Amino acid sequence: MFDELFPIEDEILGKLNEVAKECYAAAVGDRDWTLEFKKALRDLGESHGFQVWSSLGDKSSSEWLWDLCWANCPEDKRGNLRAWENLRAIELACEIEWKQHDEWTLEDFLKLTVCNAAHRLFVFTAAATRLDDQFRRLMKACPGSRGFRYLAVGVPNNPVETLPYRAWTL
Protein backbone atom coordinates (compact mmCIF):
# COMPACT_ATOMS: atom_id res chain seq x y z
CA MET A 1 0.00 0.00 0.00
CA PHE A 2 2.84 2.39 0.71
CA ASP A 3 6.59 2.52 0.31
CA GLU A 4 9.07 1.80 3.02
CA LEU A 5 10.28 4.91 4.78
CA PHE A 6 13.53 6.64 3.93
CA PRO A 7 15.81 6.91 6.99
CA ILE A 8 14.99 10.61 7.53
CA GLU A 9 11.26 9.85 7.25
CA ASP A 10 11.64 7.12 9.86
CA GLU A 11 13.22 9.72 12.17
CA ILE A 12 10.44 12.20 11.43
CA LEU A 13 7.71 9.66 12.11
CA GLY A 14 9.44 8.61 15.34
CA LYS A 15 9.51 12.21 16.59
CA LEU A 16 5.89 12.82 15.61
CA ASN A 17 4.81 9.65 17.42
CA GLU A 18 6.63 10.79 20.58
CA VAL A 19 4.89 14.17 20.45
CA ALA A 20 1.52 12.60 19.68
CA LYS A 21 1.67 10.42 22.80
CA GLU A 22 2.35 13.50 24.92
CA CYS A 23 -0.36 15.57 23.25
CA TYR A 24 -2.97 12.81 23.48
CA ALA A 25 -2.14 12.34 27.19
CA ALA A 26 -2.32 16.07 27.91
CA ALA A 27 -5.53 16.52 25.86
CA VAL A 28 -4.22 19.74 24.33
CA GLY A 29 -5.75 21.74 21.49
CA ASP A 30 -4.74 22.10 17.84
CA ARG A 31 -2.37 25.02 18.44
CA ASP A 32 -0.42 23.04 21.02
CA TRP A 33 -0.22 20.02 18.72
CA THR A 34 1.10 22.24 15.93
CA LEU A 35 3.65 23.96 18.14
CA GLU A 36 4.93 20.69 19.59
CA PHE A 37 5.20 19.06 16.16
CA LYS A 38 7.05 22.11 14.84
CA LYS A 39 9.46 22.12 17.79
CA ALA A 40 10.26 18.44 17.31
CA LEU A 41 10.77 18.94 13.57
CA ARG A 42 12.91 22.03 14.23
CA ASP A 43 15.15 20.10 16.59
CA LEU A 44 15.46 17.20 14.16
CA GLY A 45 16.24 19.46 11.22
CA GLU A 46 18.86 21.37 13.18
CA SER A 47 20.44 18.09 14.33
CA HIS A 48 20.98 17.33 10.63
CA GLY A 49 22.59 20.74 10.06
CA PHE A 50 19.67 22.42 8.31
CA GLN A 51 18.38 25.92 8.86
CA VAL A 52 14.76 25.66 9.99
CA TRP A 53 12.12 28.24 9.23
CA SER A 54 8.85 28.02 11.11
CA SER A 55 6.71 30.18 13.32
CA LEU A 56 7.20 28.85 16.84
CA GLY A 57 5.29 31.43 18.82
CA ASP A 58 8.24 33.70 19.59
CA LYS A 59 9.72 36.75 17.90
CA SER A 60 12.91 34.97 16.85
CA SER A 61 11.19 32.48 14.53
CA SER A 62 9.26 32.91 11.32
CA GLU A 63 7.77 30.85 8.51
CA TRP A 64 8.92 30.93 4.93
CA LEU A 65 6.46 29.69 2.29
CA TRP A 66 5.34 26.61 4.28
CA ASP A 67 4.40 25.91 7.90
CA LEU A 68 7.93 24.58 8.36
CA CYS A 69 10.90 23.99 6.11
CA TRP A 70 14.45 22.72 6.40
CA ALA A 71 16.89 24.60 4.23
CA ASN A 72 20.38 23.68 3.16
CA CYS A 73 21.69 27.18 3.76
CA PRO A 74 25.24 27.30 5.12
CA GLU A 75 26.59 30.23 7.09
CA ASP A 76 27.98 33.08 5.04
CA LYS A 77 31.61 34.21 5.25
CA ARG A 78 30.78 36.37 8.27
CA GLY A 79 29.19 33.46 10.13
CA ASN A 80 25.65 34.72 9.59
CA LEU A 81 23.00 32.06 9.44
CA ARG A 82 20.02 32.31 7.14
CA ALA A 83 22.06 34.10 4.51
CA TRP A 84 19.77 33.79 1.50
CA GLU A 85 22.63 34.01 -0.96
CA ASN A 86 23.82 30.63 0.36
CA LEU A 87 20.50 28.81 -0.07
CA ARG A 88 21.29 25.52 -1.82
CA ALA A 89 18.11 23.47 -1.47
CA ILE A 90 14.94 22.92 0.50
CA GLU A 91 15.32 19.55 2.19
CA LEU A 92 11.86 19.39 3.76
CA ALA A 93 8.67 21.34 3.18
CA CYS A 94 5.88 20.70 5.70
CA GLU A 95 2.25 21.69 5.98
CA ILE A 96 0.03 20.93 8.97
CA GLU A 97 -3.77 21.10 8.74
CA TRP A 98 -6.17 20.48 11.61
CA LYS A 99 -9.46 21.49 10.00
CA GLN A 100 -11.38 18.36 9.12
CA HIS A 101 -12.73 19.70 5.88
CA ASP A 102 -11.72 18.04 2.61
CA GLU A 103 -11.15 21.32 0.75
CA TRP A 104 -8.96 22.82 3.50
CA THR A 105 -6.95 19.62 3.73
CA LEU A 106 -6.46 19.46 -0.02
CA GLU A 107 -5.60 23.17 -0.28
CA ASP A 108 -2.75 22.81 2.21
CA PHE A 109 -1.52 19.58 0.67
CA LEU A 110 -1.43 21.03 -2.84
CA LYS A 111 1.14 23.60 -1.69
CA LEU A 112 3.53 20.68 -1.33
CA THR A 113 2.87 19.29 -4.81
CA VAL A 114 4.41 22.34 -6.48
CA CYS A 115 7.43 22.91 -4.28
CA ASN A 116 10.95 21.81 -5.05
CA ALA A 117 11.98 19.98 -1.89
CA ALA A 118 13.75 16.68 -1.31
CA HIS A 119 10.91 15.62 1.02
CA ARG A 120 7.33 16.79 1.52
CA LEU A 121 5.61 16.18 4.85
CA PHE A 122 1.88 16.62 5.32
CA VAL A 123 0.28 16.23 8.75
CA PHE A 124 -3.49 16.29 9.03
CA THR A 125 -6.28 15.12 11.28
CA ALA A 126 -9.33 13.07 10.47
CA ALA A 127 -11.62 10.60 12.13
CA ALA A 128 -9.97 7.17 12.12
CA THR A 129 -12.74 5.87 9.84
CA ARG A 130 -11.86 8.51 7.21
CA LEU A 131 -8.06 8.22 7.19
CA ASP A 132 -7.79 5.70 4.36
CA ASP A 133 -10.09 7.83 2.19
CA GLN A 134 -8.02 10.92 2.98
CA PHE A 135 -4.75 9.17 2.12
CA ARG A 136 -6.21 8.04 -1.22
CA ARG A 137 -7.46 11.55 -1.94
CA LEU A 138 -4.02 13.06 -1.27
CA MET A 139 -2.25 10.51 -3.45
CA LYS A 140 -4.75 11.05 -6.24
CA ALA A 141 -4.28 14.85 -6.07
CA CYS A 142 -0.57 14.62 -6.89
CA PRO A 143 0.44 15.75 -10.37
CA GLY A 144 2.03 13.25 -12.74
CA SER A 145 5.41 11.69 -12.16
CA ARG A 146 8.06 14.20 -11.13
CA GLY A 147 10.19 12.11 -8.76
CA PHE A 148 8.72 13.95 -5.75
CA ARG A 149 8.70 12.24 -2.36
CA TYR A 150 5.74 12.53 0.02
CA LEU A 151 5.09 11.48 3.61
CA ALA A 152 1.51 12.01 4.80
CA VAL A 153 0.80 11.45 8.49
CA GLY A 154 -2.75 11.19 9.79
CA VAL A 155 -3.59 12.15 13.34
CA PRO A 156 -6.81 10.42 14.43
CA ASN A 157 -9.09 12.23 16.87
CA ASN A 158 -8.73 9.41 19.39
CA PRO A 159 -5.36 8.24 20.76
CA VAL A 160 -3.45 5.61 18.79
CA GLU A 161 -0.19 3.83 19.57
CA THR A 162 1.43 4.91 16.29
CA LEU A 163 0.29 7.50 13.81
CA PRO A 164 -0.93 6.11 10.47
CA TYR A 165 1.03 7.25 7.44
CA ARG A 166 1.56 6.77 3.74
CA ALA A 167 4.83 7.43 1.94
CA TRP A 168 5.22 7.49 -1.81
CA THR A 169 7.30 8.81 -4.66
CA LEU A 170 5.83 10.12 -7.91
C-alpha positions in Angstrom: 0.0 0.0 0.0 2.8 2.4 0.7 6.6 2.5 0.3 9.1 1.8 3.0 10.3 4.9 4.8 13.5 6.6 3.9 15.8 6.9 7.0 15.0 10.6 7.5 11.3 9.8 7.2 11.6 7.1 9.9 13.2 9.7 12.2 10.4 12.2 11.4 7.7 9.7 12.1 9.4 8.6 15.3 9.5 12.2 16.6 5.9 12.8 15.6 4.8 9.6 17.4 6.6 10.8 20.6 4.9 14.2 20.4 1.5 12.6 19.7 1.7 10.4 22.8 2.3 13.5 24.9 -0.4 15.6 23.3 -3.0 12.8 23.5 -2.1 12.3 27.2 -2.3 16.1 27.9 -5.5 16.5 25.9 -4.2 19.7 24.3 -5.8 21.7 21.5 -4.7 22.1 17.8 -2.4 25.0 18.4 -0.4 23.0 21.0 -0.2 20.0 18.7 1.1 22.2 15.9 3.7 24.0 18.1 4.9 20.7 19.6 5.2 19.1 16.2 7.0 22.1 14.8 9.5 22.1 17.8 10.3 18.4 17.3 10.8 18.9 13.6 12.9 22.0 14.2 15.2 20.1 16.6 15.5 17.2 14.2 16.2 19.5 11.2 18.9 21.4 13.2 20.4 18.1 14.3 21.0 17.3 10.6 22.6 20.7 10.1 19.7 22.4 8.3 18.4 25.9 8.9 14.8 25.7 10.0 12.1 28.2 9.2 8.8 28.0 11.1 6.7 30.2 13.3 7.2 28.8 16.8 5.3 31.4 18.8 8.2 33.7 19.6 9.7 36.7 17.9 12.9 35.0 16.9 11.2 32.5 14.5 9.3 32.9 11.3 7.8 30.8 8.5 8.9 30.9 4.9 6.5 29.7 2.3 5.3 26.6 4.3 4.4 25.9 7.9 7.9 24.6 8.4 10.9 24.0 6.1 14.4 22.7 6.4 16.9 24.6 4.2 20.4 23.7 3.2 21.7 27.2 3.8 25.2 27.3 5.1 26.6 30.2 7.1 28.0 33.1 5.0 31.6 34.2 5.2 30.8 36.4 8.3 29.2 33.5 10.1 25.6 34.7 9.6 23.0 32.1 9.4 20.0 32.3 7.1 22.1 34.1 4.5 19.8 33.8 1.5 22.6 34.0 -1.0 23.8 30.6 0.4 20.5 28.8 -0.1 21.3 25.5 -1.8 18.1 23.5 -1.5 14.9 22.9 0.5 15.3 19.6 2.2 11.9 19.4 3.8 8.7 21.3 3.2 5.9 20.7 5.7 2.3 21.7 6.0 0.0 20.9 9.0 -3.8 21.1 8.7 -6.2 20.5 11.6 -9.5 21.5 10.0 -11.4 18.4 9.1 -12.7 19.7 5.9 -11.7 18.0 2.6 -11.1 21.3 0.8 -9.0 22.8 3.5 -6.9 19.6 3.7 -6.5 19.5 0.0 -5.6 23.2 -0.3 -2.8 22.8 2.2 -1.5 19.6 0.7 -1.4 21.0 -2.8 1.1 23.6 -1.7 3.5 20.7 -1.3 2.9 19.3 -4.8 4.4 22.3 -6.5 7.4 22.9 -4.3 11.0 21.8 -5.1 12.0 20.0 -1.9 13.7 16.7 -1.3 10.9 15.6 1.0 7.3 16.8 1.5 5.6 16.2 4.8 1.9 16.6 5.3 0.3 16.2 8.7 -3.5 16.3 9.0 -6.3 15.1 11.3 -9.3 13.1 10.5 -11.6 10.6 12.1 -10.0 7.2 12.1 -12.7 5.9 9.8 -11.9 8.5 7.2 -8.1 8.2 7.2 -7.8 5.7 4.4 -10.1 7.8 2.2 -8.0 10.9 3.0 -4.7 9.2 2.1 -6.2 8.0 -1.2 -7.5 11.5 -1.9 -4.0 13.1 -1.3 -2.2 10.5 -3.4 -4.7 11.1 -6.2 -4.3 14.8 -6.1 -0.6 14.6 -6.9 0.4 15.7 -10.4 2.0 13.3 -12.7 5.4 11.7 -12.2 8.1 14.2 -11.1 10.2 12.1 -8.8 8.7 13.9 -5.8 8.7 12.2 -2.4 5.7 12.5 0.0 5.1 11.5 3.6 1.5 12.0 4.8 0.8 11.5 8.5 -2.7 11.2 9.8 -3.6 12.1 13.3 -6.8 10.4 14.4 -9.1 12.2 16.9 -8.7 9.4 19.4 -5.4 8.2 20.8 -3.4 5.6 18.8 -0.2 3.8 19.6 1.4 4.9 16.3 0.3 7.5 13.8 -0.9 6.1 10.5 1.0 7.3 7.4 1.6 6.8 3.7 4.8 7.4 1.9 5.2 7.5 -1.8 7.3 8.8 -4.7 5.8 10.1 -7.9 
